[in-house]
Amino acid sequence: MTGAGADSLRTALVRHLTAAGTIHDARIAEAFRAVPRHLFVPHVPLEVAYADDVVPMKQDRTGVLTSSVSQPSIMALMLQQAAIRPGDRVLEIGSGGYNAALLRELAGPAGAVTTVDIDADVTRRARAFLDQAGYGDVAVVQADGEFGDPARAPYDRIVVTVTAWEVAPAWVRQLRPGGRVVVPLRVRGQTRSVAFDLVEEHLESRSTTMCGFVSMQGAGAHYERYEYGLMYDEDQEGEPHPDVLELRRECEWSGLQVHREEPLLDLYLWLACKLPGYCVLDSEGVPAVATADSLAYVSRRPGRDKSHVELGCSAHGPEAHVLIDRVLGQLRSWEGQRPMFQVHAMGAELPPGFHIARRHSYITVQWEA
Ligand SMILES: C[S@@+](CC[C@H](N)C(=O)[O-])C[C@H]1O[C@@H](n2cnc3c(N)ncnc32)[C@H](O)[C@@H]1O
């Protein structure tokens, strides 16, 4: 297909993202119109390059995806969160080239963009693609992004395009006062992109959106722990009973009706903050609570019409009814509150809220009506 084909596919992609309400900022629409995405994914047909989908770039030896050019709609949402202004100095963690080019468009001639990737294959490719597409002034650095890029700091904006378990201390140090870091943060089995502003010494969230990215490698790599089909974050303790699912199942319903398609991330995080023993049923991503001899988890059944389901709780083991009462109590007490996040360094005074320990910091969750 000719260059004109790429141009019309690109226009159609921007029209689609705008019509869907994903892009609502004219500068971001302009950046998407300007950057030739197909030059960053030359191994796929034009239609694939301009579909609203992720393009896989590299897998490890076990077949796990380690690098990709991200889905345009996720990029658009994160760029809107980042609110990059002309003249901003921007650091991107995780390179593909394409997003760095979008960042370059947004930062404009007076701004500067640096992109860091841990993988030399990725930086080599990103360098070549950026040069070819006319973005030779984007700095491409091969390094562990956990440590940012001190050589070009400070930054007005840091955009992380790989799943992180915490906001690395180096990113906070390398931000200008009032600067913003946008990061896909993994907490209790769920990933959401959080835009944090630097307020004095700590970070406060300004917006969040659901997303999915490959996992961070290097010094910031993190591991979920799997125990008998249950998933725990590194900081969580828990020793569930191996055969508990074989015990008789009890079940009760909450009366809480939710839309079948509604992503229940906020509700699940609410449960994670309120229920000791919280974990996630590994196979389905379902919230659960485990004690040494019992296990409870959120269940669904058809709701008042085809588009709704009712949430309830199933449980096994001697404490089944106690756990069911706890889970139903928290399901019923959730009134659609949204989480706000803060990040404080270890040792700093913490605000009220639910605190999740990471290696270098606490993530504090607070709830707003
Ligand atoms: C989803 S891709 C980045 C997509 C890219 N921003 C784009 O333009 O589409 C995630 C990248 O993060 C990289 N990565 C993983 N761990 C990293 C680390 N510690 N530091 C820097 N890059 C890392 C991977 O090698 C991978 O290329």
The ligand as a Gaussian input file, in Angstrom:
#p B3LYP/6-31G(d) Opt

LIG

0 1
 C        5.200000      -1.654000      26.348000
 S        6.878000      -1.468000      25.931000
 C        7.053000       0.261000      25.676000
 C        6.176000       0.822000      24.611000
 C        6.674000       2.109000      24.040000
 N        6.728000       3.200000      24.967000
 C        5.943000       2.520000      22.779000
 O        6.306000       3.549000      22.213000
 O        5.013000       1.817000      22.339000
 C        7.670000      -1.670000      27.481000
 C        9.186000      -1.583000      27.388000
 O        9.688000      -1.444000      28.707000
 C       10.969000      -2.003000      28.697000
 N       11.435000      -2.198000      30.082000
 C       11.166000      -3.203000      30.955000
 N       11.792000      -3.005000      32.121000
 C       12.474000      -1.843000      31.991000
 C       13.319000      -1.111000      32.842000
 N       13.612000      -1.515000      34.088000
 N       13.857000       0.046000      32.380000
 C       13.596000       0.476000      31.117000
 N       12.800000      -0.192000      30.264000
 C       12.245000      -1.334000      30.691000
 C       10.830000      -3.255000      27.869000
 O       12.094000      -3.663000      27.360000
 C        9.865000      -2.785000      26.786000
 O       10.532000      -2.424000      25.617000

